[in-house]
Amino acid sequence: MNGRNNTSRLRIFIDTAAKKFTGMNKGSKILLKVGSFVFFAFLIVALVLCVLYSIGFSAFNGQYQLIEWTVLYSFRFWVMIVIGAFILDYLVRK
């Protein structure tokens, strides 16, 4: 019984999120898409660096923090872009 209640709450949450996303203005949607594209591009860069370090071909002399920083700062950039898109959408609606 409780599982069905949680499932229905999750469906309601997803439906409201989808309605709000479709109701966003064009600039906010573009910001979200650009932010997601940049985030995944930097994740691919981090994956390539990880593979290069595993193979042994590294030009950075074993600086493994470069992979960590690439993932961390790309995530921070994505979060700032998402929050900025929500703020932009809120300001345009007002």
Rosetta constraint file for C-alpha pairs under 8 A:
AtomPair CA 1 CA 5 HARMONIC 6.55 0.50
AtomPair CA 2 CA 6 HARMONIC 6.26 0.50
AtomPair CA 3 CA 7 HARMONIC 6.13 0.50
AtomPair CA 4 CA 8 HARMONIC 6.13 0.50
AtomPair CA 5 CA 9 HARMONIC 6.23 0.50
AtomPair CA 6 CA 10 HARMONIC 6.15 0.50
AtomPair CA 7 CA 11 HARMONIC 6.19 0.50
AtomPair CA 8 CA 12 HARMONIC 6.17 0.50
AtomPair CA 9 CA 13 HARMONIC 6.14 0.50
AtomPair CA 10 CA 14 HARMONIC 6.14 0.50
AtomPair CA 11 CA 15 HARMONIC 6.05 0.50
AtomPair CA 12 CA 16 HARMONIC 6.19 0.50
AtomPair CA 13 CA 17 HARMONIC 6.16 0.50
AtomPair CA 14 CA 18 HARMONIC 6.08 0.50
AtomPair CA 15 CA 19 HARMONIC 6.19 0.50
AtomPair CA 16 CA 20 HARMONIC 6.16 0.50
AtomPair CA 17 CA 21 HARMONIC 6.10 0.50
AtomPair CA 18 CA 22 HARMONIC 6.17 0.50
AtomPair CA 19 CA 23 HARMONIC 6.13 0.50
AtomPair CA 20 CA 24 HARMONIC 6.32 0.50
AtomPair CA 21 CA 29 HARMONIC 7.91 0.50
AtomPair CA 24 CA 28 HARMONIC 6.42 0.50
AtomPair CA 24 CA 29 HARMONIC 6.60 0.50
AtomPair CA 24 CA 89 HARMONIC 6.19 0.50
AtomPair CA 25 CA 29 HARMONIC 6.49 0.50
AtomPair CA 25 CA 89 HARMONIC 6.24 0.50
AtomPair CA 25 CA 92 HARMONIC 7.88 0.50
AtomPair CA 26 CA 30 HARMONIC 6.23 0.50
AtomPair CA 27 CA 31 HARMONIC 6.22 0.50
AtomPair CA 27 CA 85 HARMONIC 7.77 0.50
AtomPair CA 27 CA 88 HARMONIC 7.96 0.50
AtomPair CA 27 CA 89 HARMONIC 7.94 0.50
AtomPair CA 28 CA 32 HARMONIC 6.25 0.50
AtomPair CA 28 CA 85 HARMONIC 4.62 0.50
AtomPair CA 28 CA 86 HARMONIC 6.93 0.50
AtomPair CA 28 CA 88 HARMONIC 6.40 0.50
AtomPair CA 28 CA 89 HARMONIC 5.89 0.50
AtomPair CA 29 CA 33 HARMONIC 6.24 0.50
AtomPair CA 29 CA 85 HARMONIC 7.38 0.50
AtomPair CA 30 CA 34 HARMONIC 6.07 0.50
AtomPair CA 31 CA 35 HARMONIC 5.98 0.50
AtomPair CA 31 CA 81 HARMONIC 6.58 0.50
AtomPair CA 31 CA 82 HARMONIC 7.37 0.50
AtomPair CA 31 CA 85 HARMONIC 5.92 0.50
AtomPair CA 32 CA 36 HARMONIC 6.14 0.50
AtomPair CA 32 CA 81 HARMONIC 6.77 0.50
AtomPair CA 32 CA 82 HARMONIC 5.88 0.50
AtomPair CA 32 CA 85 HARMONIC 6.49 0.50
AtomPair CA 33 CA 37 HARMONIC 6.10 0.50
AtomPair CA 34 CA 38 HARMONIC 6.13 0.50
AtomPair CA 35 CA 39 HARMONIC 6.08 0.50
AtomPair CA 35 CA 77 HARMONIC 7.44 0.50
AtomPair CA 35 CA 78 HARMONIC 5.19 0.50
AtomPair CA 35 CA 81 HARMONIC 5.77 0.50
AtomPair CA 35 CA 82 HARMONIC 7.09 0.50
AtomPair CA 36 CA 40 HARMONIC 6.22 0.50
AtomPair CA 36 CA 78 HARMONIC 6.60 0.50
AtomPair CA 37 CA 41 HARMONIC 6.07 0.50
AtomPair CA 38 CA 42 HARMONIC 6.20 0.50
AtomPair CA 38 CA 74 HARMONIC 7.45 0.50
AtomPair CA 38 CA 78 HARMONIC 7.65 0.50
AtomPair CA 39 CA 43 HARMONIC 6.27 0.50
AtomPair CA 39 CA 74 HARMONIC 5.33 0.50
AtomPair CA 39 CA 75 HARMONIC 6.42 0.50
AtomPair CA 39 CA 77 HARMONIC 7.54 0.50
AtomPair CA 39 CA 78 HARMONIC 5.99 0.50
AtomPair CA 40 CA 44 HARMONIC 6.19 0.50
AtomPair CA 41 CA 45 HARMONIC 6.35 0.50
AtomPair CA 42 CA 46 HARMONIC 6.15 0.50
AtomPair CA 42 CA 70 HARMONIC 6.53 0.50
AtomPair CA 42 CA 71 HARMONIC 6.85 0.50
AtomPair CA 42 CA 74 HARMONIC 6.13 0.50
AtomPair CA 43 CA 47 HARMONIC 6.16 0.50
AtomPair CA 43 CA 70 HARMONIC 7.42 0.50
AtomPair CA 43 CA 71 HARMONIC 6.08 0.50
AtomPair CA 43 CA 74 HARMONIC 7.56 0.50
AtomPair CA 44 CA 48 HARMONIC 6.17 0.50
AtomPair CA 45 CA 49 HARMONIC 6.21 0.50
AtomPair CA 45 CA 70 HARMONIC 7.80 0.50
AtomPair CA 46 CA 50 HARMONIC 6.11 0.50
AtomPair CA 46 CA 67 HARMONIC 5.20 0.50
AtomPair CA 46 CA 68 HARMONIC 7.90 0.50
AtomPair CA 46 CA 70 HARMONIC 6.09 0.50
AtomPair CA 46 CA 71 HARMONIC 6.55 0.50
AtomPair CA 47 CA 51 HARMONIC 6.21 0.50
AtomPair CA 47 CA 67 HARMONIC 7.97 0.50
AtomPair CA 48 CA 52 HARMONIC 6.11 0.50
AtomPair CA 49 CA 53 HARMONIC 6.12 0.50
AtomPair CA 49 CA 67 HARMONIC 6.58 0.50
AtomPair CA 50 CA 54 HARMONIC 6.17 0.50
AtomPair CA 50 CA 67 HARMONIC 6.81 0.50
AtomPair CA 51 CA 55 HARMONIC 6.18 0.50
AtomPair CA 52 CA 56 HARMONIC 6.17 0.50
AtomPair CA 52 CA 57 HARMONIC 5.25 0.50
AtomPair CA 52 CA 58 HARMONIC 6.06 0.50
AtomPair CA 53 CA 57 HARMONIC 5.91 0.50
AtomPair CA 53 CA 58 HARMONIC 5.56 0.50
AtomPair CA 53 CA 62 HARMONIC 7.45 0.50
AtomPair CA 58 CA 62 HARMONIC 6.88 0.50
AtomPair CA 64 CA 68 HARMONIC 7.07 0.50
AtomPair CA 65 CA 69 HARMONIC 5.97 0.50
AtomPair CA 66 CA 70 HARMONIC 6.05 0.50
AtomPair CA 67 CA 71 HARMONIC 6.39 0.50
AtomPair CA 68 CA 72 HARMONIC 6.04 0.50
AtomPair CA 69 CA 73 HARMONIC 5.79 0.50
AtomPair CA 70 CA 74 HARMONIC 6.00 0.50
AtomPair CA 71 CA 75 HARMONIC 6.16 0.50
AtomPair CA 72 CA 76 HARMONIC 6.26 0.50
AtomPair CA 73 CA 77 HARMONIC 6.02 0.50
AtomPair CA 74 CA 78 HARMONIC 6.15 0.50
AtomPair CA 75 CA 79 HARMONIC 6.19 0.50
AtomPair CA 76 CA 80 HARMONIC 6.24 0.50
AtomPair CA 77 CA 81 HARMONIC 6.18 0.50
AtomPair CA 78 CA 82 HARMONIC 6.14 0.50
AtomPair CA 79 CA 83 HARMONIC 6.14 0.50
AtomPair CA 80 CA 84 HARMONIC 5.92 0.50
AtomPair CA 81 CA 85 HARMONIC 6.05 0.50
AtomPair CA 82 CA 86 HARMONIC 6.35 0.50
AtomPair CA 83 CA 87 HARMONIC 6.19 0.50
AtomPair CA 84 CA 88 HARMONIC 5.97 0.50
AtomPair CA 85 CA 89 HARMONIC 6.08 0.50
AtomPair CA 86 CA 90 HARMONIC 6.15 0.50
AtomPair CA 87 CA 91 HARMONIC 6.11 0.50
AtomPair CA 88 CA 92 HARMONIC 6.07 0.50
AtomPair CA 89 CA 93 HARMONIC 6.23 0.50
AtomPair CA 90 CA 94 HARMONIC 6.47 0.50
